[in-house]
Amino acid sequence: MEEMEEELKCPVCGSFYREPILLPCSHSLCLACARNILVQTPDADSPRSSRRASGISADYDYLDLDKMSLYSEADSGYGSYGGFASAPTTPCQKSPSGVRVFPPPAALSVPGHPPGQAPGGGGLLPAPPPRNSCITCPQCHRSLILDERGLRGFTKNRVLEGVIERYQQSRAGAPGPAGAPRCQLCEQSPREAAVLCEQCDVAYCEPCRLRCHPPRGPLAKHRLLPPAALGARPGARLGGRLSPRKISTCTEHELENHSMYCVQCKLPVCYQCLEEGRHASHEVKALGAMWKLHKSQLSQALNGLSDRAKEAKEFLVQLRNMVQQIQENSVEFEACLVAQCDALIDALNRRKAQLLARVNKEHEHKLKVVRDQISHCTVKLRQTTGLMEYCLEVIKENDPSGFLQISDALIRRVHLTEDQWGKGTLTPRMTADFDLNLDSAPLLQSIHQLDFVQMKVPSQVPAPPILQLEECCTHNNSATLSWKQPPLSMVQVEGYILELDDGNGGQFREVFVGKETMCTVDGLHFNSTYSARVKGFNKSGVSQYSKILVLQTSEVAWFAFDPGSAHSDIIFSNDNLTVTCNSYDDRVVLGKTGFSKGIHYWELTIDRYDNHPDPAFGVARIEVVKDVMLGKDDKAWAMYVDNNRSWFMHNNSHTNRTEGGISKGATVGILLDFTRRTLTFSINEEQQGPVAFESMEGLFFPAISLNRNVQVTLHTGLPIPDFYNTRSSLQA
């Protein structure tokens, strides 16, 4: 019942109503508070003075009362009677409930003189003109003029008085003025009540309950409450007997009781009002019948309000649950954010470790190359120094004939040794600088731009791009794709994402992200079918994919030697198809195209072959050492051959010596078969030895090593040789 307390307090004084009167607007006021807010108005200027709103006025008009409001439109805190412009304004004040009220009018006075005293002390001021009383409801601000009866013309709100009385008694814990609840059916000396029937609204002692309210039949469904609930129930009867109903009297005829209800005026009236008053021609009904009817209507209205209150309670529960859910979601979101940031930090640490590993690898490689050159130069310098010392000793000999026998050979050796110290020999093969530069600017920019995605209504995403078929093509194992936005698209595009599958109908993967509308993808498999698609993106999201374009790479590879990755001693000619060397030491050169799938065959013809050197032919990784014979390290698989025999070599391991060599005009063939993961060699279209290497997986580049005594020419785009097809048929 505590929620009801605000309904029981006067809007003027803020306390419980004392002698409440009922205004025509259905609001109530304490009688004393109503006296305090009366405002006097001149009788001559009283608007519609003939209509005295005494609380029972049948012609009460809210629109007219609105025109008589004492409150200004600006609500400045001061009010005056609107129809009397020259009347002085009366300051208003605020009640504890926040509404504005008017103090009673003060005695008329002249500044500097006692109230009622004329200036100069000459008698009293003239009596003010007759005035009428006007009252304004503090809650709805509607005003009305009182008749000659004043506040006595308003009906007393006895229902409100009764509710306040019961509420105050329930708060004090008192069941009623007679003490403990008493049985209402005992004929003499009512006993203390044992139960209260909620449906019958009757308090019973135990004998009367057994006699008058047995727990069977329809009465079995009634709910019986303990006597403690008697004083706490709203509207419960107090004391041992029914409290007598208070009889209301007519405000115009104080000796008459209300017995009828005027339907038109919506007021209870007495018989004298019907016979003599203005209600004579109005429709009236029995007071008891209208009482029950209005109680029923109020109960029905309360049912709807009860449903709304129930919904409000459920809504409050929902809001309280939402508070808990917000707290839980906040904790979960914070944990997710920490996990995402930790994952970024872990990824950065892993990438840091990978980059450090690359730096260490580059460090070891540089040290190895420099140390190998130091070892090589040391050996050669020792040989040169020994030859010089030997020649000096020979010069000291006095035997002319013996000197001349060996002088020619010594002179040739000196010149040959001097040539070996020629171009590039005294040049470092490796620089001390690390040609690595970590580009961290894009990552730092991404970190600075890292933010939450706002869940707002997105703007329009880009339309799917259109692949320009006339500009899309393939060459060897490369594919070039071009695209554009639809002609009528006005949506801003920030970039594009190009995706290709694996050439076997597998999943798509990103191969390009950027603003350009053309991209060339290298390193694809030969003789493979790829599917490509592209999509655009902006801040609002990602577009749909374009139509899928199918691309076919070349069946065979056409390629040349690669000057960019070759040793500086290699000499190129014939559009990089022919190579030789200006050094007596072996130097490595790679082909431009790498292979990782399919069957590939290429040949090299021997254009020049002097002094029986042993060039090496085969395949290698891109990071192979290029200043030693092919096959010396673990990055190359080769066959080296002289004029009589050949060997297979990998990681400086020599195997499978086979008779048969090369000479000028000979042809060396290399066949790399990824379907069987084998590497096979041939000389003059005949297989040289068994299958040279197996378990060939990864990316390999064609490679040879040679010196100045050899010159070769590369031939590519060749079909698979017959000897290999015949051997494959026999194995099948």
Buried (B, 14 or more C-beta within 10 A) or exposed (E): EEEEEEEBBBBBBBEBBEEBBBBBBEBBBBBEBBBBBBBBBBEEBBBBEEBBBBBBBEEBEEEBBEEBBBBEEEEEEBBBBBBBEEBEEBEBEEBEBEBBBBEEBEEEEEEEEEEEBEEEEEEEBEEEEEBBBBBBBBBBBBBBBBBEEBBBBBBBBEEBBEBBBBBEBBEEEEBBEEEEBBBBBBEEEBBBBBBBBEEBEBBBBEEBBEEBBEEEEEBEEEEBBEBEBBBBBEEBBBBBBEBEEEEBBBBBBEEBEBBBBBEEBEBBBBBBBBEEBBBEEBEBEEBEEBEEEEEEEEEEEEEEEEEEEEEEEEEEEEEEEEEEEEEEEEEEEEEEEEEEEEEEEEEEEEEEEEEEEEEEEEEEEBEEBBEBBEEBBEEBEEEBEEBEEEBEEEEEEEEEEEBEEEBEEBEEBBEEBEEBEEEBBEEEBBEEEEEEEEEEEEEEEEEEEEEEEEEEEEEEBBBBBBBBEEEBEBEBBBBBBBBEBEEEBEBEBEBBBBBBBBBEEEEBEEBBEEEEBBBEBEEBBBBBEBBBBBBBBBEBEEBEBBEEBEBEBBEBBEBBBBEEBBBBBBBBEEEBBBBBBBBBBBBBBBBBBBBBBBBBBBBBBBBEBEEEBBBBBBBBBEEBBBBBBBBBBEBBBBBBBBBEBBBBBBEEEEEBEBEBBBEEEBBBBBBBBBEEEBBBBBBEEEBBBEBBBEEBEEEBBBBBBBBBBBBBBBBBEBEBBEBBEEBBEEEE
